[in-house]
Amino acid sequence: MDEATSKALQQPRCGEKDILSHKELHSRRKRYTHWGEPWTGHHYPQNTVLSQAAVDEETALAFAVWASVQTSQNLFLVAVHELGHALGLHHSDVKGSIMQPVLTRGYEPGFMLHNDDITGLQLLYGKRKHHPPDLCSESLFDAIFENPDGIIYVLKGQYYWKLSQDGFVNSYPLLASHHWQGLPGDVDAACATSSGRTYFFKGSKYWAYRYTHPLAGHPKLISEGWPGIPDDVDAATWYTDSVFLFFNGDQYWVYDSHQKPSVSRTFPQPMTAWGNIAGDLHDIMYIRSGYIYFFTEGSSYRYNCKTKLVDPAGPGQPNYPRAVGPWWFQCNSKEVQP
């Protein structure tokens, strides 16, 4: 036996046997073989070889063993592995799968299942049916921002849309976590800089990306990465160079990463400094042509950074605020522009 094999045999291993017949080996991968039918979760399985009392006894014994042994194994990942067995999955030989028999993984911030694990569960139980929200029905969203390439992204719940001058780009919405890996749903605000740094804020944390590539060490606490900015921000936008704007309730903060401190002691200041913007603020977005758009309950205001005023209407156009649905999402219209 060589050294590598000996070392592998000494690694902590799941005690569940690898059940696989020669017939199964030739017909399909063992990864997706399972015992009987998928577990419904509605009641205790009737075809199990153990009684419920025996299972309770074994569970208590397992917890006692875990409590008395000091190891470097992460209990959460062990529990996820065993839950996979309970749902009908066997061991996997795919590197990175939570169902690998040898337990070598430690703590992983933002843990996500490997595609191999997801595929196995979908073969047993079917794919999840997604029902994306309809932005035209209420024109409310979680976050909006402009990318350096001029494309506007809108996020709501688990989904995101790409926005062009003609409305939503075809084939959208898509899952935001598939575009920005590790991003949770229902974010509070988002913004992107001219260099491609993209930030998402939710609760007391924020996620940072270089375009769509997650930056190491994230998510982080807002209090650590953005000192002086409160948690649970309502809106955020990159403004110019090193300057960002944050809003919470009826107050706002200016954050300048080139200044010390980054937030002046004169902040927060009342939101009324931006003009007569009524309603609960959902998000804001700076457009590189020199405007800041404020989005409230189904309405939008355009703030002119040169005049320091909310813009009046153009010739033959309605005044601000304007309805978000028809003017931004082209709901029931193909001619109007923001």
C-alpha positions as CSV (number, residue, x, y, z in Angstrom):
1,M,0.0,0.0,0.0
2,D,1.5,3.4,-1.0
3,E,1.6,6.4,1.2
4,A,-1.2,8.2,-0.6
5,T,-3.6,5.3,-0.2
6,S,-2.7,4.9,3.5
7,K,-3.3,8.6,4.1
8,A,-6.7,8.4,2.4
9,L,-7.7,5.5,4.5
10,Q,-7.0,7.4,7.6
11,Q,-9.3,10.3,6.7
12,P,-12.7,10.6,8.5
13,R,-15.2,8.6,6.4
14,C,-19.0,8.3,6.4
15,G,-20.1,4.9,7.8
16,E,-22.8,4.4,5.2
17,K,-22.0,1.6,2.8
18,D,-21.7,2.1,-0.9
19,I,-24.6,0.0,-2.3
20,L,-24.2,-0.7,-6.0
21,S,-24.9,-3.8,-8.1
22,H,-23.1,-4.7,-11.3
23,K,-26.3,-4.0,-13.2
24,E,-26.6,-0.5,-11.8
25,L,-22.9,0.1,-12.6
26,H,-23.5,-0.5,-16.3
27,S,-26.9,1.2,-16.5
28,R,-26.4,4.4,-14.6
29,R,-24.0,6.1,-12.2
30,K,-24.2,4.9,-8.6
31,R,-24.6,8.6,-7.6
32,Y,-28.2,8.5,-8.4
33,T,-29.3,5.0,-7.2
34,H,-31.6,5.1,-4.2
35,W,-33.5,2.9,-1.9
36,G,-37.2,2.6,-2.8
37,E,-39.1,5.8,-3.5
38,P,-38.0,9.3,-2.6
39,W,-39.0,10.3,1.0
40,T,-42.2,12.4,1.0
41,G,-41.4,14.0,4.4
42,H,-45.1,13.8,5.4
43,H,-44.8,10.8,7.8
44,Y,-42.3,8.2,9.1
45,P,-41.4,5.8,6.3
46,Q,-43.4,2.6,6.5
47,N,-40.9,0.4,4.6
48,T,-37.9,1.1,6.8
49,V,-36.2,-1.8,8.5
50,L,-36.0,0.2,11.8
51,S,-38.8,1.2,14.0
52,Q,-39.1,4.9,14.9
53,A,-38.1,4.1,18.5
54,A,-34.9,2.4,17.2
55,V,-34.1,5.4,15.0
56,D,-34.6,7.8,18.0
57,E,-32.3,5.6,20.0
58,E,-29.6,5.6,17.3
59,T,-29.9,9.3,16.9
60,A,-29.4,9.9,20.6
61,L,-26.4,7.6,20.5
62,A,-24.9,9.5,17.5
63,F,-25.3,12.8,19.3
64,A,-23.5,11.4,22.4
65,V,-20.6,10.2,20.2
66,W,-20.3,13.5,18.5
67,A,-20.3,15.3,21.8
68,S,-17.5,13.2,23.2
69,V,-15.1,13.3,20.3
70,Q,-13.1,16.4,19.4
71,T,-12.5,16.5,15.7
72,S,-11.9,19.2,13.1
73,Q,-15.0,18.2,11.2
74,N,-17.7,20.7,10.6
75,L,-21.0,19.5,12.1
76,F,-23.1,21.4,9.6
77,L,-21.4,19.8,6.6
78,V,-21.7,16.3,8.2
79,A,-25.4,17.0,8.8
80,V,-25.9,18.0,5.2
81,H,-24.1,14.8,4.0
82,E,-26.3,12.6,6.2
83,L,-29.4,14.5,5.1
84,G,-28.4,13.6,1.5
85,H,-28.5,9.9,2.5
86,A,-31.9,10.5,4.2
87,L,-33.2,12.0,0.9
88,G,-32.0,9.0,-1.1
89,L,-28.5,9.9,-2.3
90,H,-25.6,7.5,-2.1
91,H,-21.9,8.4,-2.1
92,S,-20.4,10.3,-5.0
93,D,-16.9,10.1,-6.6
94,V,-17.2,13.7,-7.8
95,K,-14.7,16.0,-6.2
96,G,-16.4,18.8,-4.4
97,S,-19.7,16.9,-3.9
98,I,-21.0,17.0,-0.3
99,M,-21.8,13.3,-0.8
100,Q,-18.1,12.2,-1.1
101,P,-17.6,9.4,1.4
102,V,-14.4,10.9,2.8
103,L,-15.1,13.9,5.0
104,T,-12.2,16.4,4.4
105,R,-14.0,19.7,4.2
106,G,-14.0,22.3,6.9
107,Y,-15.9,25.5,7.5
108,E,-17.0,27.2,4.2
109,P,-18.6,30.6,4.4
110,G,-21.5,30.8,2.0
111,F,-21.6,27.0,1.4
112,M,-23.4,25.9,-1.7
113,L,-24.2,22.5,-3.0
114,H,-22.1,21.1,-5.9
115,N,-24.0,20.7,-9.2
116,D,-23.6,16.9,-8.8
117,D,-25.6,17.0,-5.6
118,I,-28.2,19.2,-7.1
119,T,-28.5,17.0,-10.2
120,G,-28.9,13.9,-8.0
121,L,-31.7,15.4,-6.0
122,Q,-33.5,16.7,-9.1
123,L,-33.4,13.2,-10.6
124,L,-35.1,11.9,-7.5
125,Y,-37.6,14.7,-6.8
126,G,-37.7,16.7,-10.0
127,K,-36.6,20.3,-10.7
128,R,-37.9,23.2,-8.7
129,K,-40.6,25.1,-10.5
130,H,-39.7,28.8,-10.6
131,H,-42.3,31.5,-10.7
132,P,-40.6,34.8,-11.4
133,P,-42.3,37.9,-10.2
134,D,-44.0,40.2,-12.8
135,L,-42.5,43.7,-12.5
136,C,-45.2,45.2,-14.7
137,S,-47.9,44.1,-12.3
138,E,-46.6,46.4,-9.5
139,S,-43.4,48.0,-10.7
140,L,-41.6,47.4,-7.4
141,F,-38.1,45.9,-7.1
142,D,-35.3,45.4,-4.7
143,A,-32.3,47.0,-6.5
144,I,-31.3,48.7,-9.7
145,F,-27.9,49.7,-11.0
146,E,-26.0,50.5,-14.3
147,N,-23.0,48.5,-15.3
148,P,-19.9,50.1,-16.8
149,D,-21.0,48.8,-20.2
150,G,-24.3,50.8,-19.9
151,I,-26.5,47.8,-19.2
152,I,-29.0,48.3,-16.4
153,Y,-29.7,45.4,-14.0
154,V,-32.9,45.1,-12.0
155,L,-33.2,42.7,-9.1
156,K,-36.2,41.4,-7.2
157,G,-36.4,38.4,-4.9
158,Q,-34.2,35.6,-6.4
159,Y,-34.2,37.0,-9.9
160,Y,-32.6,39.7,-12.1
161,W,-33.4,41.4,-15.4
162,K,-31.3,43.1,-18.0
163,L,-32.9,46.4,-19.2
164,S,-32.4,48.0,-22.6
165,Q,-34.1,51.0,-24.2
166,D,-36.7,48.7,-25.6
167,G,-37.5,47.2,-22.2
168,F,-36.5,43.9,-20.7
169,V,-34.0,41.8,-22.7
170,N,-35.5,38.5,-24.0
171,S,-34.9,35.3,-21.9
172,Y,-35.0,37.2,-18.7
173,P,-35.5,37.0,-15.7
174,L,-32.8,34.6,-14.6
175,L,-31.7,33.5,-11.1
176,A,-29.3,36.2,-9.7
177,S,-27.2,33.5,-7.8
178,H,-26.4,31.9,-11.2
179,H,-24.9,35.2,-12.4
180,W,-23.3,36.4,-9.2
181,Q,-22.3,33.2,-7.4
182,G,-23.3,33.2,-3.7
183,L,-25.5,36.2,-3.9
184,P,-28.7,35.8,-1.7
185,G,-32.1,36.9,-2.8
186,D,-34.1,39.9,-1.6
187,V,-31.1,42.3,-1.5
188,D,-31.6,45.8,0.0
189,A,-29.6,47.8,-2.6
190,A,-26.9,47.4,-5.2
191,C,-24.4,49.6,-7.1
192,A,-21.5,49.2,-9.6
193,T,-18.5,51.4,-10.2
194,S,-16.9,52.4,-13.5
195,S,-14.1,49.9,-12.8
196,G,-16.6,47.0,-12.6
197,R,-16.7,46.6,-8.8
198,T,-20.2,45.6,-8.0
199,Y,-21.7,45.7,-4.5
200,F,-24.8,44.2,-3.0
201,F,-26.2,45.1,0.4
202,K,-28.5,43.1,2.6
203,G,-29.1,43.6,6.3
204,S,-25.8,44.0,8.1
205,K,-23.7,42.4,5.2
206,Y,-22.5,43.2,1.8
207,W,-21.2,41.1,-1.1
208,A,-18.5,42.4,-3.5
209,Y,-17.8,41.2,-7.1
210,R,-15.4,42.2,-9.9
211,Y,-18.2,42.2,-12.5
212,T,-19.6,38.7,-11.8
213,H,-16.5,37.2,-10.0
214,P,-16.9,37.1,-6.2
215,L,-14.1,38.8,-4.3
216,A,-12.4,36.7,-1.6
217,G,-13.5,37.1,2.0
218,H,-17.1,38.2,1.2
219,P,-19.7,38.6,2.5
220,K,-18.5,41.1,5.1
221,L,-20.1,43.3,7.6
222,I,-21.1,46.7,6.4
223,S,-19.7,48.2,9.6
224,E,-16.3,46.8,8.6
225,G,-16.1,47.5,4.9
226,W,-18.2,50.7,5.0
227,P,-17.5,52.4,8.3
228,G,-20.0,55.1,9.1
229,I,-22.8,53.6,6.9
230,P,-25.8,52.0,8.8
231,D,-27.1,48.5,8.3
232,D,-30.3,47.8,6.3
233,V,-29.8,50.6,3.7
234,D,-32.7,51.4,1.5
235,A,-30.7,52.6,-1.4
236,A,-27.1,52.9,-2.6
237,T,-25.3,54.1,-5.7
238,W,-21.8,54.8,-6.9
239,Y,-21.6,58.5,-7.7
240,T,-18.2,59.6,-9.0
241,D,-14.6,58.4,-8.5
242,S,-14.5,57.3,-4.9
243,V,-17.9,58.7,-3.8
244,F,-20.9,56.6,-2.9
245,L,-24.4,57.7,-1.7
246,F,-26.4,55.7,0.8
247,F,-30.0,56.3,2.0
248,N,-31.9,54.9,5.0
249,G,-35.3,56.2,5.9
250,D,-35.4,60.0,5.5
251,Q,-31.6,60.4,5.8
252,Y,-28.6,60.0,3.5
253,W,-24.8,59.6,3.9
254,V,-22.0,60.4,1.5
255,Y,-19.1,57.9,1.6
256,D,-15.7,58.9,0.1
257,S,-13.1,56.1,0.3
258,H,-10.3,58.6,-0.3
259,Q,-11.1,60.7,2.8
260,K,-10.5,59.9,6.4
261,P,-12.9,59.4,7.9
262,S,-14.8,58.2,4.9
263,V,-18.1,59.6,6.2
264,S,-18.0,63.2,7.4
265,R,-19.2,63.9,10.9
266,T,-21.8,66.2,9.3
267,F,-23.8,63.1,8.2
268,P,-26.4,61.8,8.2
269,Q,-28.4,64.6,6.6
270,P,-32.1,64.9,5.7
271,M,-33.2,63.5,2.4
272,T,-35.0,66.7,1.7
273,A,-31.7,68.1,0.4
274,W,-32.4,66.2,-2.8
275,G,-35.7,68.0,-3.5
276,N,-39.3,67.1,-3.0
277,I,-39.1,63.3,-3.4
278,A,-42.1,61.7,-1.9
279,G,-42.7,58.0,-0.9
280,D,-40.6,55.2,0.5
281,L,-37.3,55.0,-1.4
282,H,-36.6,51.6,-2.9
283,D,-33.3,52.4,-4.6
284,I,-31.3,55.0,-6.5
285,M,-29.1,54.8,-9.6
286,Y,-26.5,57.2,-10.9
287,I,-26.3,57.3,-14.7
288,R,-23.0,58.4,-16.2
289,S,-24.7,61.0,-18.3
290,G,-25.1,63.0,-15.1
291,Y,-28.4,62.0,-13.6
292,I,-29.5,60.3,-10.4
293,Y,-32.8,58.4,-10.6
294,F,-34.8,58.0,-7.4
295,F,-37.2,55.1,-7.3
296,T,-40.1,55.1,-4.8
297,E,-43.4,53.3,-4.7
298,G,-43.9,52.7,-8.4
299,S,-42.6,56.1,-9.4
300,S,-39.2,57.6,-10.5
301,Y,-37.6,61.0,-10.1
302,R,-34.7,62.3,-12.2
303,Y,-32.2,64.5,-10.3
304,N,-29.9,66.6,-12.5
305,C,-26.4,66.7,-11.0
306,K,-25.6,70.0,-12.8
307,T,-28.6,72.0,-11.8
308,K,-29.0,70.2,-8.4
309,L,-32.7,70.0,-9.0
310,V,-35.3,67.4,-9.9
311,D,-35.6,67.7,-13.7
312,P,-38.8,69.3,-15.2
313,A,-40.5,67.6,-18.0
314,G,-39.3,67.8,-21.5
315,P,-41.5,69.1,-24.4
316,G,-44.6,67.1,-24.6
317,Q,-43.7,64.8,-21.7
318,P,-45.2,64.4,-18.3
319,N,-43.6,65.9,-15.2
320,Y,-41.7,63.9,-12.6
321,P,-42.4,61.6,-10.8
322,R,-43.2,59.2,-13.7
323,A,-44.6,55.8,-13.4
324,V,-41.9,53.2,-13.4
325,G,-43.8,50.5,-15.3
326,P,-44.3,52.3,-18.7
327,W,-41.3,54.6,-18.5
328,W,-38.7,52.1,-17.4
329,F,-40.0,48.6,-18.1
330,Q,-42.0,49.5,-21.3
331,C,-45.1,48.0,-19.8
332,N,-47.9,48.5,-22.4
333,S,-45.7,50.8,-24.4
334,K,-42.8,50.7,-26.8
335,E,-42.1,54.4,-27.4
336,V,-41.5,56.2,-24.1
337,Q,-38.1,56.7,-22.6
338,P,-36.9,57.4,-19.0
